[in-house]
Amino acid sequence: MTYKKRKRGGGRFVQISEMMQATEAWATLKPGPRALYIELKRRYNGRNNGQILMSCREAADLINVHRNTIPGYLAELQARGFVREVRRGYLGAGGHGIASSWLLCELASADGKAALMTFRTWRGKQEPVTNIVPIRHSRRAGA
């Protein structure tokens, strides 16, 4: 078997750019939201950004967590600028649920708008620096 034949049909993969991984928003992101982002990106096919459908229950099954943890993960991804909710999910006619539509901010949208890249400007909360006063001892160590 030649190299090219083994190479053909290797399957799809999810690419996370080095530029995105180098941001503070990604570096400080917890593993749960990272896994959810990867699952959202798996649904991107090259032309459906802004129309990526995923419900909370479906996401919970994909990353093997309880369904009540997913809204927190999505909120964190939105707050850091990785995803944006384009259309909120709702209960449709006849009791069938319609999943939310998501936009990946690192990619151009399906209607041709440029990538938002809002995660590049995210900064974590900085704790204020306080003046550290050295402790004064009343006794000397050698006395």
Summary of the structure (lengths in Angstrom):
residues: 143
radius of gyration: 22.5
end to end distance: 82.6
largest distance: 85.9
contacts: 297
relative contact order: 0.15
helix: 37%
strand: 12%
